[in-house]
């Protein structure tokens, strides 16, 4: 194991991560050797112009995509030394995802949506229900457990998505423009909720945003410029 993978209080480390795509017009190099370190309990912003590779980097850090080259370590585990089944199990237990669009299942209630990661993890249904209910109460939706997404406001739907991401008590939350589809007031409420979860649970969070004011209020900011990180 590399020494940098377990330095003081470090949760996540990326070293020399590259990502190339092959197109009909030729290869496109999106990430050109990204180095990034996220500490435990830290809430950091990832900024960059549209098309700079922010979402691509987030997908790689969450093991949803593979880098062309480079390494990513979390909790001392080499994320890309695992096979697909091991990576999926690790991701389900240790990483939560929140996106700009909530990606809730319309035919299921808030409680059922929040239970999904726990059921995928083959947890006991009664236990999964209790955890999901607790997660929904923590995001202020204890009174909306049995409402379907179509019966919820945009902000409430995003809160369900956060509860779903948090139900398995992950160490890391990767949030890709989680407030980008909301009005300013609701967006601030969602950000305040994420900050509250960060402070109360020690959750580490990497948040993609275009909002410089929001980024300035976080612990650190990473700027993705020309395929590299500028801190």
N, C-alpha and C positions, 0 to 999 in steps of 0.2 A: 504494500500500500504506500502511495506517495505521501511524503510528510505534509504537503500542503492540503491534503484531503481532510486532515483532522487537526488543523491549527485551532488556536483558542477560539472557542465559541462559534466556529464556522459550521453552518448547516449545509450550504450548497456551494460548490465550486465548479466553474467551467474554465477549461484551459484550451486555448487555441482552437476554438470551435469554428469550423467552416461549413458552409452549405452552398452547394452548386446545383443549379437546375439546368437540364438540357432542354432546349426549345428548338423549333424549326429554324430559328434565326441564329442558333448557336448557343453555347453555354452562358448562363447568367450566374455570376458569383454574388450571392446575397450577403453571406457572412464570411468575413475574410480573416478570421483568427481572433474570435471574441474571448476575452478573459473577464470573468465576473465572479465575485464572491459575495454571498449573502450570509449575514450572521443570524444566529438564533434570536428570535424575538424582534427582528428588524423589519421595518416596513419601508420599502424602497420603491421609487418610481422608475419606469423605463420609458424614455421619451425618444421621439424621432419623427421625421416627416413620414407621410403616407408612403408605403412601399419600401421603407428602409429595412424591413426584416424583423420588426418587433414581434409580430405574431409568430413568425417562423422560429425565432429564438425561444419564445415561450413554449412552443410545441416541443422543441428539442429538450429544453430543461425539464419538461414534464414527461418525457419519454414517449410522446405521441408521434414523434418523428425522429429519424436518425440523422446525425450530422454526417457530412461527407468525410470529415476528419475531426480529431480533437476528442477530449474527454469531459465527462460530467460526473461529479461525485456528489452523493448526498448521504449524510450520516456515515461517511466512510465507505459507502457502497459505490462501486463502479457501475453506473446506471446502464451502460451499454455492454457490459460483460454478461448480463443476464439474458436468458432466452425469453421469447415472447410471453410465455405463461408467467414466468417469474417477474418480469417487468410489469405485467398487468396487475399482479397481486400486490407488488410493492407500491405501484401508483395508486391503487384503490385504497390502501391503508394509510399512505404517508403524504399524498398530494391531493389537494382540492382544486377544482377549476371553476372559475366564474367567467362568463363571456358577456359581450355587449348585449346579445339577445339571449334570453333566459334559457331557451332550449328545454322547456318543461313539456311533459307529455299531456296533451290537452284532455285526454279521456280519464286521467287520474287526478285525485285530490292532491292538495298541498302535502298532506301527510304521506300519501303513497309516493309522490314524487321524491320527497325527502328521504324515504326509505330505500330507494333504488340501490345506492351504492352498498348498503348494508345487506340487502338481499343477494346482490351479486357476489358479496363476500361470504354468502351462505351462512349468515348469522341467523339465529333463531328468530322467527317472525315476531314473537312477542317482545323480545329484546330489541329488535330493530325498530319496532313501532315506538317503544319507549324512548330510544335514542333520538329518533326523528322528531318526536313530539317535543322533546327537550330542546333540540336545535331550533325548532320553529318558535318555541317560546322565547328563546334567547334573542331571536331577531324580531320579536314583537308581534308574532303572528299566532299566538295561542288561541285567538278567537277565530282563526281562519283555517283550522286544521282540515275541515271537510269541504272546503270550497275548491272548485276546479279553477284552473288558470283563467278561463274566460270570465269568471266571476270576481277576479282580482284586478286591482289597478296595476299599472306598469311597475310602480315602485314595490308593490306587494309581490308581484311575480318575481322580481329580482331578489327580494328577500327570501323567497322560497328557494331560489337557485343558490343563494348563499348558505341557507340551512342545509340543503342537499350536499353542498361542498364540505360543510363542517360536521356533518352527522357522524363521520367516522373519526373525528378528532385528528385531522391531519397535522403534520408539523409545518407544512408549506402550503400556502394558497397562491395560485397563479391566476391573476385577474386581468383579462384582456378587454380593456375599455368597458368596465362594468357599469359605468354611469353614462356612456356615450349615447344611449338611446332614451335618456330621461331628461325631463325639464330641470332647470338649474336647482330649484328648491329640493326636488326629489333626489337629484344627483348628490347634493350635499348631505342629505339624510343617509344615503347609502354609504357614502364615504365615511361619515361619522360612525356608522355601524361597523364598518370594517376596522376602523381605528379602535373602537371599543373592544372588539373581539381580539385584536392584536394586543391591547394593553391588559385585558383580563385573562387571556389564555396563553400568552407568550407565543402566539401564532406568528410565524414569519410570512411576509407577504411581498410579492413582487407584482406591481401594479402598472400595466401599460396605460398611458394616458396622453392626451394632447393638451391637458390643462396645466400650464406652468404654475398657477397659483396653488393648485392641489399638490403638485410635485414638490413645491417649495416647503410645504408643511410636513413632508415626510422626513424620515431619518436620513435618507440619501437619495440621490438621483443619478441614474445612468443614462447617458445620451448615446443612441446608436447612430453613428455618423460614418458614411462610406464603408459600412460593413464591419466597423470596429466600435468598441465601447470607449466613450470619453466620460469620465466621472466628474 
